[in-house]
Amino acid sequence: MLKINENWVYRVVGVHEDEVDFLITEINSTSFSAENKQNDFPKVITYKLKAEFLKATIADDKNAIDFIFEREGRITKTE
């Protein structure tokens, strides 16, 4: 994240040839959302911190893809 003029921006690097900036539209202590309506996909990126994991969602008007990240080294109970 970086501040450009008066706005906070989430900059995506390494996915495309050029960097892509997303304007932070919502932010609090456990989540943030960023938008770039001009980008083909995604148009919105959201991160939400839960007790056991971090959920990232990339979306446009029709599709959404979730990514779940767990802390490394944490033991997960499975049944």
C-alpha positions as CSV (number, residue, x, y, z in Angstrom):
1,M,0.0,0.0,0.0
2,L,1.1,3.5,-0.7
3,K,-0.3,7.0,-0.5
4,I,-0.7,8.9,-3.8
5,N,-1.7,12.4,-3.3
6,E,-4.6,12.1,-0.7
7,N,-5.5,8.5,-1.6
8,W,-4.3,5.1,-0.3
9,V,-3.6,2.7,-3.1
10,Y,-2.9,-1.1,-3.2
11,R,-0.3,-1.7,-5.9
12,V,-0.2,-5.1,-7.6
13,V,3.2,-5.9,-9.0
14,G,4.4,-9.0,-10.9
15,V,1.1,-10.2,-12.3
16,H,1.1,-8.1,-15.5
17,E,4.0,-6.3,-17.3
18,D,2.9,-3.1,-15.7
19,E,2.0,-2.3,-12.1
20,V,-1.8,-2.0,-11.4
21,D,-3.1,0.4,-8.8
22,F,-6.3,-0.2,-6.9
23,L,-7.9,2.6,-4.8
24,I,-8.5,1.6,-1.2
25,T,-12.3,2.1,-0.7
26,E,-12.8,0.6,2.7
27,I,-10.3,-0.2,5.5
28,N,-10.5,-1.2,9.2
29,S,-8.4,-3.2,11.7
30,T,-9.2,-6.6,10.1
31,S,-10.0,-6.0,6.4
32,F,-9.6,-3.7,3.4
33,S,-11.1,-3.5,-0.1
34,A,-9.6,-1.9,-3.1
35,E,-11.1,-1.1,-6.6
36,N,-9.9,-0.4,-10.1
37,K,-13.0,-0.4,-12.3
38,Q,-10.8,0.1,-15.4
39,N,-9.0,-3.2,-14.9
40,D,-10.3,-6.2,-16.8
41,F,-10.1,-8.6,-13.9
42,P,-10.2,-8.2,-11.0
43,K,-12.0,-5.0,-10.4
44,V,-12.1,-5.5,-6.7
45,I,-9.7,-7.0,-4.2
46,T,-10.7,-7.7,-0.6
47,Y,-8.6,-9.0,2.3
48,K,-10.2,-10.2,5.5
49,L,-8.3,-11.4,8.5
50,K,-10.0,-14.1,10.5
51,A,-8.8,-15.8,13.7
52,E,-7.3,-18.7,11.9
53,F,-6.7,-17.5,8.3
54,L,-6.5,-14.6,5.8
55,K,-9.1,-14.6,3.1
56,A,-8.4,-12.8,-0.2
57,T,-11.1,-12.3,-2.8
58,I,-10.6,-11.0,-6.3
59,A,-13.8,-10.2,-8.2
60,D,-15.6,-8.4,-11.0
61,D,-19.3,-7.9,-11.6
62,K,-19.8,-11.6,-12.6
63,N,-17.0,-13.7,-11.0
64,A,-15.3,-14.0,-7.7
65,I,-12.3,-16.2,-6.6
66,D,-11.4,-16.7,-3.0
67,F,-7.9,-17.5,-1.7
68,I,-7.4,-18.8,1.9
69,F,-4.1,-18.4,3.6
70,E,-3.2,-20.2,6.8
71,R,-0.3,-19.3,9.1
72,E,2.8,-21.4,8.3
73,G,3.7,-23.9,11.0
74,R,0.2,-24.0,12.5
75,I,-1.3,-27.4,13.2
76,T,-4.7,-27.8,11.7
77,K,-7.1,-30.4,13.0
78,T,-8.8,-32.5,10.3
79,E,-11.6,-35.0,10.6
